[in-house]
Amino acid sequence: MKFDIVTLTISQAHDLLTKKEITVRDLVFAYLNNAKEQNDSINAFLEFFDDKKLDEQIASAQSMIDSGTAHMLTGIPYAVKDNILVQGRIVSASSKMLENYVAAYNATVIEKLNSVGAIPIGRTNMDEFAMGSSTENSAYGPTKNPIDQTKVPGGSSGGSAAALAMNGCLFALGTDTGGSIRQPAAFCGVVGLYPTYGSVSRYGAIAMGSSLDQIGPFAKNVADAKIVFDVINGYDTHDAMSLTDTTREKFIRNDGKVIGVPRHLLELPGIDQSVRDNFNTSIERFKNQGYEIRDIELPHAHLGLAVYYIIMPAEVSSNLSRFDGIRYGMREKGENLLDTYQKTKAIGFGKETRRRIMLGTYVLSAGYYDAYYNKANKVREVLKQDFQKVFDSGVDVIITPTTPTTAFGFGEKSDPLAMYMADIFTVTANLTHMPAISIPSGYDNNGMPFGIQMTAQQGNEDILFSISQDFEKNA
């Protein structure tokens, strides 16, 4: 039977598999072959898992389907960001520092997906060690946006977003530290979820900013994102920050229809008028569906970007200190220990990674720790309070554009500060540990997608899914 990989969703694929209209091999190789055909031009995948192990996984998934024990994700092909460990596969974080590092174990999310028979078909390109907003910082070349190859796919999870957008898989995994799932999802016209911090285990993900990082899904639609999230969500003893069942039970569950709009944030510099227009159109769609639109104030949200770019580099400096040519990663031998350190890091790390390590080391230094790092953490707490006050007032979700522009051209944001502005709407979710989702909301005059972002209280992914699906129905 022929099937259209462009329009196929997880639910539809599951239906075809369980009705025996297609086999798992049919499904997997339809996406794998399509990905291979396009990858030379897009560079979404760094490696395809097309070997004996893939054959074994296909056979196992088919057995589950034949025995009637299949899950919705059984036999579903997916892509894995190159900083999530898949046992026996290279995981390089798109850096020369880890060019030949082979994962010794599976990340918890991979174990969970393996348990239901989902099938990883390759690892995807990314900004080195997840540092960037365009996937231009990969040691293995940039990924291109499948919609327009002169544009970036976003970052740092640009390879995963592009893999899905070019129909090289049915869903993909990414990591999000300051918008690294939601921003590329917006640029590539797909759905991207940043889950509540601690809801999805980070065990087996190469750390960038430990108080910010979360693994989450890219999907073609909201229903598919929910299917993946429901599998990877859950407590894990391997992750010290994993949310226990007791903690989850304390979360306040919202189920109303009140959307908060911080219109004052739309006046920040650097936001395209087309983004504002699309956002206002999206608000009208919600109004027409019976949602109450309430203007709100987040008085310190404009400081989020500054706070993020102090806390994140500080955590980067700490997390990447292990890659010194002695303990982990590549080694460029020098004349002495210091020379070995210097040569290894100069060759192993790219420019953006070195920039953030130096910035983080600076803000953590004895003379500046209180002036920068401590102050940033205090403002972070104020930001959390601002968001909580809004939710306590009866607002169910807060909505903003996902990004200040649609996808930009390669080299267009060569100024690091201009690049950092791409995260202006997304970083607050990571700082406050609140879940946020980006969904497609239309196209600009050049055919590039817009995205809108919704943020909810901790543990309220279900309301994000519900409201997002209402928006999808009337697209």
N, C-alpha and C positions, 0 to 999 in steps of 0.2 A: 504493500500500500504506500502511496505517496503521501507525504504530509509536509506542511509549510513550516519550516523552522523559524521563519520570520515572525509569524503570529502565534506560534505555539507557546502556551504557558505551562507551568508545572502541573496544574490540575488537568489540563487537556492531555499532556504527555502521559500522566498517570492513568488516565482513562483509556488511552490507546494501548498502553502496556497491559493493563489488567484485563482488557477485552481481547487480548492476544491479536490485535490488529497490526502491531509492530512488535519487534523484539528489542531487548535492551541494546543489543549490538547495532541494530538499525538506528536507534536513537543516538547512541553515543557517537557512532562514526559519522552520522549526518552533521553533527556539530563539530566534531574533531576535524573532519575533512574541510568543512567550510572555514574553520579557523586557520588551518594550514594554508589554504588558498589565498587568504587575505593577509597573513601575518608578515610577509616580506615587506608589504607597504605600510601596514599599521604598527607593527612591532609591539603588539599587546602582550604576546606570550614570549617568555625567555626560554621555555622548554615545554615540550609536549610529553606526557606520560604514556607514550604509545609503545608498550612493551608487554612482556609476559605477565607482569603484575596487573596491568589493565585487563588483560584477558581473564585473569582469575577473578577480578572484581566484577566483570561483566557476567561471568558464569554464576557467581554467588548471588548477584542481584536477580538474575533470571530465575534461579532456583527459589528465591523468596517469592517472586511473583507467581511461579508455577504452583507453589505450595499454599498460596493464599495468605501468606504472612507479610505481604508488601506494605510498606509505609508510603505516604505520598511522595517521598524523596527517593524511593528505591529505583535504582537505574537511571537517576537524573544526573546528567553530566554537569560539572561545575568547575570553575577556575579558582585558583588559590593565589592570593598576593604573596610575593616573594619574601615576606618576613614572617610567614606562618609555617611552622615546622610540619613536614610530611615525612614520616620515617623512611629512610633510604633514599630520599631525594635531596638534591642540592637546595639550600636555602641561603641566598646571598645578600638579602636586603638590597639588591641591585648595587652592590658595592664591590670594588676590587678587594677590599679588606676580607671579604668572606667568599671569594670567587669560587672556591672548590669545597666549601663546607657542606658536609652531608649530615642531615638531621638524624640524630640517634633515636629519636622517639617522636610520636605524634603529638601535636598540640591537642588540647582537650576538645576543641571544636571539631578537629578532624576525627578524633575517636567517636564523637557523638554522631557525626555524619556517616562514618563507616558503619556504625551500629544499625543504621536504618538502610544501608545499601546505596547511599549516594556515591557518585563516582567522580573523583578528581581527575581532570584530563590535562592539567598543565599548570605551571606557575607563571604569574603575570608580572610585568614590568612595573616599576614604581620609582618615585624619587628616592635617592639613596638614603637608607635608614629612615625613610618616611619623612624626609625633610624637603618640603616643597609643595607648590600649589599648581604644578603644570606637568609633572613627569619629564621635565627637561633635565633634571639633575641625576638621572640614572647613569651609572657607569657603562651601561650597555646601549646607549642611544635613547632618544626620546620616543615616546609613543605618540601616534597621531590620532586625532579625533576622527572616527569613522564617518561622521556626518559631513565633515569638511576637513580634508587632510592638511590644509594650511593652518588649521587651528589646533590648539592644545586640547587634550582630553580632561584637563584638570589634574589635581594631585592631592596627596601623594599616591592615592590608589588609582591612578589613571589607567594603568594596564587592565585592572579588573573591570572598570567601567567600560573601557573600549572593547574588551573581550565580549562583554554582554551586548553592547550596542551593535557590534558587527555580527551578532548571532553565532559566536564561537562557543557558547555555553548557554545553559538555561538559568543559572544564577552564578554569582561570584562572591567570594569573601574578600573583604578589605579590612583595614584598620583605620581608625579615626582618632586623631589627637587634637585637631583644631578645626575639623571640617573635611578631613581627607577621604571620607566616604561621600558626604553630602554634596560637596562642591563638584567633584567629578561626575556625580550622578546628575547634577543640574546641567553641566556642560555637555553631557552625552545623552540627555533625554531619557534617563532611567530613574528608578526609585532607589534611594539609599537611606539606610537607617543607622543612626548612632544610638545604641541601646543605653538604658540606665547604667551608669558606671557600676561595675561589679555584678551585673546581671549575667554577662557572658564571660566565661573564664579567659584570662589573658595568658594562662599557662601554655607555653609553646609559641608565643609571639615575641619576636625580638623587640625589646623595649626601646621606646624613644622617650616619652614623658610619662612616667609611671602613674602619676595622679590624674592623667588625662586620657591615656590610651584605652580604646575599646575595639574589639573585633565586631564587625557587623556585616549584614548582607547587602548586595546589590541585586535587584530583581526587576523583571519587566513590568510588574504591577504590584500593587500593595498587597493583594492576597498572597502572591508568591513570597514576598518579603516576610509576611507573617508566618507562612509555613516553615521557612528556614529559621526564623527567630525562635519559634516554638521548639525546634530541635536543639539548637545550640545554647539556649537559655538554661540556667540552672546553677545551683551551688557546686563548687569544686574545691575539695580540700587542698589542691595544689596551688591555689591562688589565695594569698593572704587577704586580698580585698574582695573576694567573692562574697556576695550577699547570701546570708543564711535564710532559711525559711522563716525564722522568727523575725528577722529584720524586714523581710518582704511583707509579712502579714501586717506590719505597722504602717505601711504606705497607705495614704489616703487615695481612694479610687474615685475619680471623677467620671460622670456619665451624662453631663449636660450638653448644652449646645451654645455655649458662650465663647466667642473668639475675641481675644485681646489683640489690639493693633497699636504698636508703639510708633505712631506716625512721625514722631520727632526724629526717629533714627533714619527715616527716609531723606532727611535734609542733610545728612552727613556728606562731606565732599567725596567725589569719585563715583557716585551712583548714577548710572545712565538713566536718562529720561525714559527710554524704552522699558527699562526694568520697573521704574515707578508706574508707568502706564499699565504694564502687564499685572503688576501687583494690585492696582486699584480695580482692574477688571476681574481678577480672581476674588477679591473681597465682595464684589457685586454678585458673583456666582454663589458665594456662600449665603449672602443675604436672600437671594432668590430661593434658596433651599430651606429657608426658615431659621438660619442661624442668627443669633444676636451678635452684632458687631459692636464691641465696646472699645473706645479709645482708652489707652492706658499709658502710664509713664514708667519708664525704667531709667531713673535719673543717672545711674552710673554705668549704663550699658556701653556708652561711648568710650569708656576706659578699658573695656574688655580686651581689645587688641593689644594695648600697652601692657596690661597685666599678663596676658598670655605670652608675649614675647620677652618677658622676664622669667616667668616660671618655667616655661617649656625649655629654653636653652639651659637653664640651671639643671634641670633633670637630664637633659641630653648630655651635659658635661659629666655628670655622675655616671650615667648608664654606659656611655661609650669609653669611659676611662679604661675598661678592661681590654680594649682592642689596642694593645701597646706593642705588639710584636713579640711578646713573651708568653702571655697567658692564652690569648685567643687571636684567631685570624692570621693573616699573612705576616711574614717577617722579612724585612729588608735589612740584612746584616750590615752593621756599621763598625767603626773602629773601636767603639766602646759602647756601654749600655745606653748612655744619653744619645749617642749618634744613631744607635739602632732604633730608639724611640722616635727620634725626629724623622729619620728616613722612612720608617714604616708608616707613620701617620701622614707624612707629606705625599707619599705615593698611594697609600691605601684609601684615604679619604678624599672626596671631591671638595670643591670650593665652598659650596653651601654648608656642607657638614662641618668643615673646619671653621667657617664663620660662626656657626651656632655654638660649637664647642668653646671657642674663644669668648663669645659673648656670655655664655653660661658660667665659665670659669671666672670671668670678671665680676659678675653680679654676686657670686658666692665668695669672693675674696674678702679677707678680713676687714678691709677698709670700706667696703661697699655693701656688705651683707645686709645691714640694717637699713641703709638708704634705699636699696632697691628690692632685694628678695623679700625681706620681712614686710616691707610696705606693700608690695604686690600681693602678698598673701592676705594682708588685712583688707585690701580693696576687694580681693576675691570673696571674702566673707560678706562684705557689704553687697556685692553683686548677688550672691545667693539670697540674701535677705530681700533685695529688691524684687527678685522673681517670686519668692515665696509670698510676699505681700500681695502681689497681683493674683496669684492662685487662691490665696485665702479670701480674696474679695469676691470670689465666685467665678473667675475666669477659668475655663477648662483647658484651652491651649492658647499659646501666643504665636502669632504668625508674622513672618517677615519674608522678604525675598531670600533666596538661598545665597545668592552672590550679587555683587554690585554691578556686574556686567555679564553678558553672555561670553562664551569661550573666545579668548583672545588669540592673536597670532603668535607664532614662535618668535622669541626674542623681543616681543613687544613690552614685556615687563622686566627688562634687563636691570632696572633699578630695584634692589632688594626691597626697599620700602614700598614701592608700587606693587610688587608681587605680594607682600604681606597683607596689603589692603584687600586682597581677594577673600580673606578669611573674616572680614569685618562682622558678618552676621552669624557665622558658625561657631566662633570660639567660645561664646558664652555657655553653650550647652556643655562643653567639656569642662569649663571652669566650675559650673554649678552642679555637674554630674546628673543633669536632667536629660531624658531621652528626646531626640529630635529626628524628624524625618524630612527628606526632600523629595518632592514629587514634581513631575513635569507639569507645566502650566501654560504651554503655548510656544510659539516661535517668533523670532524677530524677522525683520524684512529680508535678512540673508539666510533664513531657514535654520538658524541656530536656536536650540531650545532654551527656554526660561525654566527656572525652578522656583517653587515656593517652599518655605521651611516652616514646620510647626514644631513647637517645643511644649512638652507637658511636664507635670510633676513626676518625680521619681516613681518608677513602677507603673506608669500609666501608658505603656506602649499600646494597650488595647484601644484607648481613646484616639491615639494617633492613627491607628489603622482604620478605625471606624470613620473618623472625619475625612481622612484621605480617600477612602473608598467612596464616600459620598461625592467628593470632588471629582473623582475619576468617572463616575457614572454620568456626569453631566458635561464631560469634556467635549 
